[in-house]
Amino acid sequence: MLAAVDHVQLAAPPGSEDLLRAYYGDVLGMTEIPKPPALAARGGCWFRAGAVQLHLGVEDGFRPATKAHPGLRVTDIEAYADRLTARGAPVTWDDNLPGHRRFYSRDPVGNRLEFLQPC
């Protein structure tokens, strides 16, 4: 029986770890967590914020996820959108989900991310 989502993995191009650390750490405010040594040799990086984990794995022939995306629930969505904008990350608001405020952004390698808050 399923109990919870443990993590979401997104792909990234080889050599993009510094860009990912800047975005997921500095822009989104997540904390990098160490990868197990056997997996660290593959590249990429993992991040956590509370119970949420995002894993960025290196993929040869990388193409960003332009439709598929993780949906990340936030508190104080207006302030969070301001945080991203102030740090140079584009924010696109979408009012098409009843009962929620939400926006989309893209990480520095082009992956789509959704941020939402029930209202």
C-alpha positions as a printed Julia matrix, in Angstrom:
119×3 Matrix{Float64}:
   0.0    0.0     0.0
   1.32   3.46   -0.88
   1.97   5.66    2.13
   3.65   8.82    0.78
   5.82  10.23   -1.96
   9.43   9.81   -0.87
  10.98  12.1    -3.49
  10.64  13.43   -7.02
  13.53  13.13   -9.43
  14.18  15.58  -12.24
  16.83  15.25  -14.9
  19.64  17.71  -15.57
  22.51  17.93  -18.04
  26.01  16.8   -17.08
  28.03  19.53  -15.36
  25.02  21.58  -14.21
  25.37  20.92  -10.47
  26.56  24.45   -9.6
  23.56  25.99  -11.41
  21.23  23.58   -9.63
  22.76  24.33   -6.22
  22.32  28.06   -6.79
  18.68  27.67   -7.82
  17.41  24.98   -5.46
  19.51  26.21   -2.54
  19.66  29.99   -2.87
  16.51  30.74   -4.88
  14.09  28.11   -3.52
  15.67  27.94   -0.04
  16.13  24.17    0.0
  18.98  22.4     1.78
  21.31  20.14   -0.14
  21.47  16.64    1.32
  24.33  14.24    0.68
  23.87  11.48   -1.84
  25.04   7.99   -0.88
  28.63   7.52   -2.12
  27.68   4.94   -4.78
  25.13   7.38   -6.23
  27.24  10.53   -5.79
  29.68   9.2    -8.39
  26.9    9.57  -11.0
  26.69  13.34  -10.52
  23.6   15.38   -9.75
  22.45  16.6    -6.35
  19.61  16.13   -3.86
  17.67  18.77   -1.92
  15.2   18.85    0.96
  12.75  21.32    2.46
  10.84  19.78    5.36
   9.42  16.46    4.13
   9.87  17.44    0.45
  12.84  15.96   -1.42
  13.87  16.77   -4.98
  16.6   14.72   -6.6
  18.37  16.08   -9.67
  19.99  13.32  -11.68
  22.42  13.76  -14.55
  21.13  12.52  -17.87
  23.1   12.35  -21.1
  21.05  13.82  -23.95
  19.07  15.84  -21.37
  15.87  17.58  -22.43
  13.99  19.62  -19.79
  10.54  18.54  -18.64
   8.37  21.23  -20.19
   4.95  19.78  -19.29
   5.68  17.22  -16.56
   6.47  18.85  -13.22
   6.42  18.45   -9.47
   3.67  20.38   -7.69
   5.18  21.97   -4.58
   2.83  23.24   -1.89
   3.99  26.48   -0.28
   2.85  28.83    2.45
   2.54  32.58    1.84
   2.64  32.09   -1.93
   2.82  35.83   -2.7
   5.99  36.21   -0.6
   7.45  33.06   -2.13
   6.8   34.36   -5.65
   8.45  37.64   -4.65
  11.46  35.67   -3.36
  11.88  33.9    -6.72
  11.4   37.09   -8.72
  13.91  39.01   -6.56
  16.47  36.26   -7.24
  15.93  36.38  -11.01
  13.66  33.35  -11.4
  10.67  33.97  -13.67
   7.19  33.44  -12.21
   4.08  32.8   -14.33
   0.79  32.95  -12.43
  -2.04  30.58  -13.39
  -5.58  30.99  -12.05
  -7.05  27.85  -13.64
  -7.07  25.56  -10.59
 -10.15  26.27   -8.44
  -9.44  26.72   -4.75
  -5.73  27.39   -5.23
  -3.29  30.18   -5.95
  -0.47  28.89   -8.1
   2.4   29.83  -10.34
   5.0   28.11  -12.47
   8.71  28.7   -12.74
  11.6   26.97  -14.47
  14.89  25.89  -12.98
  18.1   27.04  -14.7
  18.17  23.96  -16.95
  14.53  24.44  -18.05
  12.57  22.01  -15.86
   9.04  23.21  -15.08
   8.03  23.56  -11.41
   4.56  24.32  -10.02
   4.1   26.12   -6.7
   0.63  26.17   -5.16
  -1.29  27.1    -2.04
  -4.91  26.24   -1.23
  -7.04  29.3    -0.62
